[in-house]
């Protein structure tokens, strides 16, 4: 049986060789394209225990190894109320992969457990606030989240189908409530299937959603809107292999002269009929 050190070395070797083109290259491309990491940044790499954030931590370690310019890293783990088994699994995986984590606790799960039909939206908002606050205490100016390419295109389609709006998941955002802080998404160009391939190639097992709501409904056929959209995209891909890239680029190719209305950065709504008034 492989030792922890051997597992860690094999996972890192995979990022440098076998999966370099599929993982590290798009990671670096997003960083350069959107200037996500800049000299003297101190970045809180937020780890939930899932495959995406765990890989993101390893990619940041690899980026740090290249040492192109000075920047600092904190590997931030928030326990929002995990059960003992999930918390232990998260910390075990971090140790297995050589990720030195800073863990802090909150009671988010308990706070949102009885909020409406699904507390997921409020939970996500609260998590982000706690992450910003803890990162700021550690002297960080950015938090990094592990959203990937598939998350981005699913968000575009979900907004249109269920939210009646055109929007995307931005790669870089200034915090509205924590001065001097930003949120970055360096896995913006990485495909979920490639994350899964790296995980499976190394025999790794990470947490899925470990919240109490999911656990309580595990035996019910609860299908999220994101799961529905994921399946829709998978179906469309069978007849149009370019569908995912087209969805992604649709958010880059918006022509304001051909939309009925839009909001500017100040939140002011503009209507195409203004041209005729």
C-alpha positions in Angstrom: 0.0 0.0 0.0 1.3 3.4 -0.9 2.5 5.8 1.8 1.1 9.3 2.2 4.3 10.7 0.7 4.0 8.4 -2.4 0.4 9.4 -3.0 1.2 13.1 -2.7 4.2 12.8 -5.1 2.2 10.8 -7.6 -0.6 13.4 -7.6 1.9 16.2 -8.1 3.7 14.3 -10.8 0.4 13.9 -12.6 -0.2 17.7 -12.6 3.3 18.3 -14.0 3.2 15.6 -16.7 0.1 13.5 -17.5 -2.4 16.2 -16.8 -0.3 19.3 -17.4 -2.1 20.3 -20.6 -5.5 19.6 -19.2 -5.1 21.1 -15.7 -2.1 23.3 -15.1 -2.0 24.9 -18.5 -5.6 26.2 -18.3 -5.1 27.2 -14.7 -2.1 29.3 -15.7 -3.9 30.7 -18.7 -6.8 32.0 -16.6 -4.3 33.6 -14.2 -2.6 35.4 -17.0 -5.8 36.3 -19.0 -7.6 37.8 -16.0 -4.5 38.9 -13.9 -5.8 36.8 -11.0 -2.4 36.5 -9.2 -0.2 39.6 -9.1 3.1 40.4 -7.3 2.8 40.5 -3.5 -0.7 39.1 -3.4 -1.5 37.0 -0.4 -4.2 34.5 -1.5 -6.5 32.5 0.7 -7.1 29.2 -1.2 -10.5 28.2 0.1 -10.8 24.4 0.5 -14.2 22.8 1.0 -12.9 19.2 0.9 -14.3 18.5 -2.6 -12.3 17.5 -5.7 -12.3 21.0 -7.2 -10.9 22.9 -4.2 -8.4 20.1 -3.4 -7.0 20.2 -6.9 -7.0 24.0 -6.8 -4.7 23.9 -3.7 -2.3 21.5 -5.5 -2.3 23.8 -8.6 -1.4 26.8 -6.5 1.4 24.8 -4.9 2.7 24.0 -8.3 2.4 27.7 -9.4 4.3 28.7 -6.2 7.0 26.2 -7.1 7.6 28.1 -10.4 8.4 31.2 -8.3 7.9 33.7 -11.2 7.2 36.5 -8.7 6.5 36.9 -5.0 3.1 36.0 -3.6 1.8 34.2 -0.5 -0.7 31.4 0.1 -3.0 30.5 3.0 -4.9 27.2 2.6 -8.2 28.1 4.3 -10.6 25.5 5.5 -13.9 26.5 7.0 -15.9 23.9 9.0 -19.5 25.1 8.7 -20.8 22.3 10.9 -19.5 19.1 9.2 -20.2 15.8 11.0 -17.1 14.2 12.6 -16.7 11.7 9.7 -16.6 14.4 7.0 -14.4 16.7 8.9 -11.9 13.9 9.5 -12.0 12.9 5.8 -11.3 16.5 4.7 -8.3 16.9 7.1 -7.0 13.4 6.1 -7.0 14.3 2.4 -5.3 17.6 3.1 -2.5 15.7 5.0 -2.3 13.0 2.3 -1.8 15.7 -0.4 0.7 17.8 1.6 -1.6 20.8 2.0 -1.0 22.7 5.3 -4.5 24.0 6.1 -5.7 26.7 8.4 -9.0 25.6 9.8 -11.7 27.7 11.5 -15.2 26.9 12.6 -18.6 28.5 12.0 -22.2 27.4 12.7 -23.6 28.1 9.2 -25.3 24.7 8.7 -27.2 25.1 12.0 -28.2 28.7 11.0 -29.6 27.8 7.6 -31.0 24.4 8.3 -34.6 25.5 8.6 -34.6 28.3 6.0 -37.2 27.6 3.3 -37.2 24.7 1.0 -33.5 24.8 0.2 -31.0 26.8 2.2 -28.2 26.5 -0.4 -28.2 30.1 -1.6 -28.1 31.6 1.9 -25.4 29.1 2.9 -23.2 30.0 0.0 -23.6 33.7 0.8 -22.8 33.2 4.5 -19.8 31.0 3.6 -18.3 33.7 1.4 -18.7 36.3 4.1 -16.9 34.2 6.7 -14.2 33.3 4.2 -13.5 37.0 3.4 -13.4 37.9 7.1 -11.0 35.0 8.1 -8.8 35.7 5.0 -8.6 39.3 5.9 -7.5 38.4 9.5 -4.7 36.3 7.9 -3.5 39.3 5.9 -4.8 38.1 2.6 -6.2 40.4 -0.1 -7.8 37.7 -2.3 -9.8 34.5 -1.8 -9.7 31.8 -4.4 -12.7 29.6 -5.1 -12.6 26.3 -7.1 -15.4 26.9 -9.6 -14.5 25.4 -13.0 -15.5 25.8 -16.7 -18.6 23.6 -16.3 -19.8 25.7 -13.4 -19.5 28.8 -15.6 -21.5 27.6 -18.5 -24.1 26.0 -16.3 -24.6 29.3 -14.6 -25.1 31.1 -17.9 -27.8 28.6 -18.9 -29.4 28.5 -15.5 -29.7 32.3 -15.5 -31.6 32.2 -18.8 -33.8 29.2 -18.1 -34.7 29.8 -14.4 -33.7 33.4 -13.7 -34.9 35.2 -16.8 -31.5 37.0 -17.0 -28.3 36.9 -18.9 -25.3 36.7 -16.5 -22.2 34.7 -16.0 -19.9 33.6 -13.1 -17.1 36.2 -13.2 -13.4 35.1 -12.9 -12.6 38.1 -10.7 -14.8 40.2 -8.4 -14.1 43.1 -6.0 -15.8 42.5 -2.6 -18.6 45.0 -1.9 -18.3 44.6 1.9 -14.6 43.8 2.6 -12.5 46.7 1.5 -9.4 45.8 -0.5 -10.5 42.2 -0.9 -11.2 40.3 -4.2 -12.6 36.9 -5.2 -10.8 35.0 -7.9 -11.7 31.8 -9.8 -8.4 30.4 -11.3 -10.0 27.1 -12.5 -12.2 29.1 -14.9 -10.9 27.2 -18.0 -10.6 23.7 -16.4 -13.1 21.1 -17.4 -14.8 19.0 -14.7 -14.1 15.8 -16.6 -10.4 16.5 -16.4 -10.6 17.1 -12.6 -12.3 13.8 -12.2 -9.7 12.1 -14.4 -6.9 13.4 -12.2 -8.8 12.3 -9.0 -9.5 8.8 -10.3 -6.0 8.3 -11.8 -4.6 8.9 -8.3 -7.3 6.8 -6.5 -8.4 9.8 -4.4 -11.7 10.1 -2.7 -13.0 13.6 -1.8 -16.1 14.9 -0.1 -19.2 15.7 -2.2 -21.7 18.1 -0.7 -21.4 17.4 3.0 -24.2 19.7 4.3 -27.0 18.5 6.5 -29.7 19.3 3.9 -28.1 16.9 1.4 -27.7 14.2 4.0 -31.3 14.6 5.2 -32.6 14.2 1.7 -30.1 11.6 0.4 -32.8 8.9 -0.1 -35.2 11.2 -1.8 -35.1 12.0 -5.5 -34.1 15.6 -5.1 -32.9 17.0 -8.5 -31.3 20.4 -8.4 -31.7 22.9 -11.1 -27.9 22.7 -11.7 -28.1 19.0 -12.2 -30.9 19.5 -14.7 -28.9 21.9 -16.7 -25.8 19.7 -16.5 -27.9 16.9 -18.1 -29.3 19.2 -20.7 -25.8 20.3 -21.8 -24.7 16.7 -21.9 -27.6 15.9 -24.2 -27.0 18.8 -26.5 -23.3 17.9 -26.7 -24.3 14.6 -28.5 -25.5 16.5 -31.6 -23.3 19.7 -31.1 -19.8 19.0 -29.8 -19.2 22.8 -29.6 -22.1 23.6 -27.4 -20.1 24.1 -24.2 -17.6 26.4 -25.9 -20.4 28.3 -27.5 -22.2 28.8 -24.2 -18.9 30.1 -22.6 -18.2 32.5 -25.4 -21.8 33.8 -25.5 -20.9 35.7 -22.4 -17.9 37.3 -24.1 -19.8 38.2 -27.3 -22.7 40.3 -26.1 -23.8 42.9 -28.6 -25.6 45.6 -26.6 -27.2 46.9 -29.9 -29.1 43.7 -30.2 -30.5 43.2 -26.7 -33.8 44.5 -25.5 -32.4 46.0 -22.3 -29.4 45.8 -20.0 -28.1 47.2 -16.7 -24.9 49.2 -16.6 -22.4 48.9 -13.8 -24.3 51.4 -11.7 -27.4 49.2 -11.9 -29.2 51.7 -14.2 -31.4 49.9 -16.7 -31.3 50.9 -20.4 -33.9 50.0 -23.0 -33.3 49.7 -26.7 -36.3 52.1 -27.2 -34.2 54.9 -25.8 -32.7 55.1 -29.4 -36.1 56.0 -30.7 -37.0 58.6 -28.1 
